[in-house]
Amino acid sequence: LLGLMLCASISEVVSIGAIVPFLTVIVSPEILFEHAKARPFIEFLEIKNPADLLLLFTIIFAGAVLLSGFLRLSLLWTQTRIGHLIGADFSLKIYRQTLYQPFDFHGTRSSSEVISGITVKAHSVVGGTLIPVLTIISSFLILSTIIIALILVEPLVTLFLLGFFGSLYLMIGFYSRKKLTRFGQISNAETSVVIQSVQDSLGGMREVIIDGTQETFCKLYRESDLKLRLAFANIQIIAGFPRFIIEALGLAFIAFFAYNMAVYGNGLAAILPVLGAFALGAQRLLPLIQNLYNAWSTMRG
């Protein structure tokens, strides 16, 4: 899995790096023909006209992007399956340990608490801890390589962009951490209550029908289930909402950066490759930062 993470990281750098020569060839191919480092490569391939050079870099860029997409998909498939397979081991271990407890243990523990631990809460460990941990590791590796690639293209703008968006996420995380903990405690407590109400009603169905207490159990179930689902909803909202703010700010920043370069720089032909690299980098960078925040907030919840 770590090897796959590293391969995905390298492929991201290659795809971002390939867009600069690709856009340069589209805008002004003569620049590459005159470039000292590119000339030996062009002469080795015996490329004589710009059309052949454009085709070559189109194939290289498309290949790099497709390879990057394939590796990211493979990474998602692998880390998700590994996380859930570890979760299956956890669940079995909890179940086995419960069965081998002495009789006194079963007399003092609520069966709803045990059932929620084996089923619901073991599943929460997978979705709330294992998968986020793997997501944080893979996102951090890929994020680091993309940042290095963008620093090589435009160091000052990259560091400003990273510092600005990074500080925004840190501020949001600082103010939301207590709320996430509170909602997590609510979901933990109400899960056992929901299972308890179902067990009590279905286990004593004859008494429920004779006494006509269906609505009492429905009310109890509704109150706990509603608190549980609203807690889950609030955790998901806190985990997901920064993305829309950051994406909007990121696009606005790229627009002003393009304007500044076009007015005070060397013209559109000179800035287009750099702008393309930043657009692609931001398109990859922002979701990764969001993944890191999302994974952290999910774990916290």
C-alpha positions in Angstrom: 0.0 0.0 0.0 2.9 2.4 0.9 4.5 1.5 -2.5 1.3 2.3 -4.3 1.0 5.6 -2.4 4.6 6.6 -3.5 3.8 5.7 -7.1 0.6 7.8 -7.1 2.6 10.7 -5.6 5.2 10.5 -8.3 2.6 10.3 -11.1 0.9 13.5 -9.8 4.2 15.3 -10.1 4.8 14.0 -13.6 1.3 15.0 -14.8 1.7 18.5 -13.4 5.2 18.8 -14.8 4.1 17.6 -18.2 1.5 20.4 -18.6 4.1 23.2 -18.8 5.9 21.9 -22.0 2.5 20.8 -23.4 1.0 24.3 -23.1 4.3 25.9 -24.2 4.1 23.9 -27.5 0.5 24.9 -28.0 1.2 28.6 -27.5 4.7 29.0 -29.0 6.4 25.8 -30.1 9.5 27.7 -31.3 10.5 28.3 -27.6 11.1 24.6 -27.1 13.1 24.3 -30.4 15.4 27.0 -29.1 15.5 25.7 -25.4 19.1 24.4 -24.6 17.8 21.5 -22.5 15.1 20.5 -25.0 17.2 20.6 -28.1 19.2 17.3 -27.5 15.9 15.5 -26.9 14.3 17.0 -30.1 17.3 16.1 -32.2 17.4 12.6 -30.8 13.8 12.0 -31.9 14.5 13.8 -35.2 11.6 16.1 -34.9 11.6 18.8 -37.5 8.3 20.6 -37.3 6.1 22.0 -34.5 3.1 19.6 -35.4 5.2 16.5 -34.5 6.4 18.1 -31.3 2.8 19.0 -30.3 1.7 15.4 -31.0 4.5 14.0 -28.8 3.8 16.2 -25.8 0.0 15.6 -26.2 0.7 11.9 -25.9 3.1 12.4 -23.0 0.6 14.6 -21.1 -2.4 12.4 -21.8 -0.4 9.3 -20.8 0.8 11.0 -17.5 -2.8 12.1 -16.6 -4.3 8.6 -17.4 -1.6 6.9 -15.4 -2.1 9.2 -12.5 -5.9 8.6 -12.5 -5.3 4.8 -12.7 -2.9 4.8 -9.7 -5.2 7.0 -7.7 -8.1 4.6 -8.4 -6.0 1.6 -7.5 -4.9 3.4 -4.3 -8.6 4.1 -3.3 -9.5 0.4 -4.0 -6.6 -1.0 -2.0 -6.7 1.2 1.0 -10.5 0.9 1.4 -10.4 -2.9 1.2 -7.5 -3.1 3.6 -9.3 -0.9 6.1 -12.5 -3.0 6.0 -10.6 -6.3 6.2 -8.8 -5.0 9.3 -12.3 -4.0 10.6 -13.5 -7.6 10.0 -10.6 -8.8 12.2 -11.5 -6.3 14.9 -15.2 -7.3 14.9 -14.4 -11.0 15.1 -12.0 -10.4 18.0 -14.6 -8.4 20.0 -17.2 -11.1 19.3 -14.8 -14.0 20.3 -13.7 -12.2 23.4 -17.3 -11.5 24.4 -18.3 -15.2 24.0 -15.3 -16.3 26.2 -16.2 -14.0 29.1 -17.3 -15.6 32.4 -21.0 -15.7 33.1 -20.8 -12.8 35.7 -19.7 -10.5 32.9 -22.9 -11.1 30.9 -25.0 -10.5 34.0 -23.5 -7.0 34.5 -23.3 -5.8 30.9 -26.2 -4.6 28.9 -26.7 -6.9 25.8 -27.5 -3.8 23.7 -24.1 -2.3 24.6 -22.3 -5.5 23.6 -24.3 -5.8 20.3 -23.6 -2.2 19.4 -19.9 -2.8 20.2 -19.6 -5.8 17.9 -21.6 -4.4 15.0 -22.2 -0.7 14.9 -19.1 0.6 16.8 -16.7 -1.9 15.2 -17.9 -0.6 11.8 -17.4 3.0 13.1 -13.8 2.2 13.9 -13.3 1.3 10.2 -15.1 4.3 8.8 -14.1 6.8 11.5 -10.4 5.8 12.2 -8.8 3.2 9.9 -9.9 4.6 6.5 -9.2 8.2 7.6 -5.7 7.2 8.9 -4.9 5.6 5.5 -6.4 8.7 3.7 -4.3 11.1 5.8 -1.1 9.1 5.0 -1.8 8.9 1.2 -3.1 12.5 0.9 0.0 13.8 2.8 2.4 12.0 0.6 0.7 13.1 -2.6 0.3 16.6 -1.3 4.0 16.9 -0.4 5.1 15.9 -4.0 2.6 18.3 -5.6 3.8 21.2 -3.4 7.5 20.4 -4.4 6.5 20.4 -8.1 4.7 23.7 -7.7 7.5 25.3 -5.8 9.9 24.4 -8.7 7.5 26.2 -11.0 6.7 29.3 -8.9 8.0 29.2 -5.3 6.6 32.4 -3.8 3.1 32.0 -5.1 3.0 28.4 -4.0 4.2 29.2 -0.5 1.6 32.0 -0.2 -1.2 29.8 -1.5 -0.3 26.9 0.8 0.1 29.2 3.8 -3.2 31.0 3.1 -5.3 27.9 2.6 -3.5 25.9 5.3 -4.1 28.6 7.9 -7.8 28.7 6.9 -8.2 24.9 7.5 -6.3 25.2 10.8 -8.6 27.9 12.0 -11.7 26.0 11.0 -10.3 22.9 12.7 -9.5 24.8 15.9 -13.1 26.2 16.2 -14.8 22.9 15.2 -12.9 20.4 17.3 -15.1 20.7 20.4 -18.3 20.5 18.4 -17.1 17.3 16.7 -16.2 15.7 20.1 -19.7 16.6 21.4 -21.5 15.1 18.4 -19.3 12.0 18.6 -20.3 11.5 22.3 -24.0 11.9 21.4 -23.7 9.3 18.6 -21.9 6.9 20.9 -24.5 7.1 23.6 -27.6 7.1 21.4 -26.4 4.0 19.4 -26.8 1.9 22.5 -30.2 3.4 23.3 -31.5 2.8 19.8 -30.5 -0.9 19.9 -31.8 -1.2 23.5 -35.3 0.1 22.5 -35.4 -2.3 19.5 -34.4 -5.3 21.7 -36.8 -4.5 24.5 -39.8 -4.1 22.1 -39.1 -7.1 19.9 -37.9 -9.3 22.8 -41.2 -8.7 24.7 -43.5 -8.5 21.7 -46.4 -10.2 23.5 -46.4 -7.7 26.4 -46.1 -4.8 23.9 -49.3 -6.0 22.1 -51.2 -6.8 25.3 -50.3 -3.5 26.9 -50.6 -1.5 23.7 -47.3 0.3 24.3 -46.3 0.4 20.6 -46.3 4.2 20.5 -44.3 4.5 23.7 -41.5 2.4 22.1 -41.8 4.3 18.8 -41.4 7.6 20.7 -38.4 6.4 22.6 -36.8 5.0 19.4 -37.6 8.2 17.5 -36.0 10.5 20.1 -32.8 8.5 20.2 -32.6 7.7 16.5 -33.2 11.4 15.6 -30.4 12.6 18.0 -28.1 9.9 16.5 -28.7 10.8 12.9 -28.5 14.6 13.5 -25.2 14.0 15.2 -23.9 12.1 12.2 -25.3 14.8 9.9 -23.5 17.5 11.8 -20.2 15.7 11.8 -20.5 15.3 8.0 -21.4 18.9 7.5 -18.4 20.1 9.6 -16.2 17.7 7.7 -17.4 18.8 4.2 -18.3 22.5 4.3 -14.8 24.1 4.0 -14.3 22.6 0.6 -16.8 25.0 -1.1 -15.3 28.1 0.5 -11.7 27.1 -0.3 -12.4 26.1 -3.9 -14.1 29.5 -4.5 -11.2 31.4 -2.9 -8.7 29.3 -4.9 -10.3 30.1 -8.3 -10.6 33.8 -7.4 -6.9 33.8 -6.4 -5.9 32.1 -9.8 -8.0 34.7 -11.6 -6.2 37.7 -9.9 -2.9 36.0 -10.4 -3.6 35.6 -14.1 -4.6 39.2 -14.3 -1.5 40.4 -12.5 0.8 38.3 -14.7 -1.0 39.4 -17.9 -0.8 43.2 -17.0 2.6 43.3 -15.4 4.3 40.2 -16.8 5.5 39.2 -20.2 2.2 38.7 -21.9 -0.2 35.7 -22.3 2.2 33.4 -24.1 4.7 33.6 -21.3 2.2 33.1 -18.4 -0.1 30.4 -19.9 2.1 27.4 -19.1 2.7 28.6 -15.5 -1.0 29.4 -15.2 -1.9 25.9 -16.5 0.4 24.2 -14.1 -1.1 26.2 -11.2 -4.7 25.4 -12.4 -3.9 21.7 -12.5 -2.0 21.9 -9.3 -4.8 23.7 -7.5 -7.3 21.2 -8.9 -5.2 18.4 -7.3 -4.0 20.3 -4.3 -7.3 21.6 -2.8 -9.1 18.2 -2.8 -6.1 16.7 -1.0 -6.1 19.4 1.7 -9.9 18.8 2.0 -9.3 15.0 2.3 -6.8 15.7 5.2 -9.3 17.9 7.0 -12.2 15.6 6.3 -10.3 12.6 7.6 -9.2 14.4 10.7 -12.8 15.7 11.5 -14.2 12.2 10.9 -11.7 10.7 13.3 -12.4 13.4 15.9 -16.2 12.8 15.6 
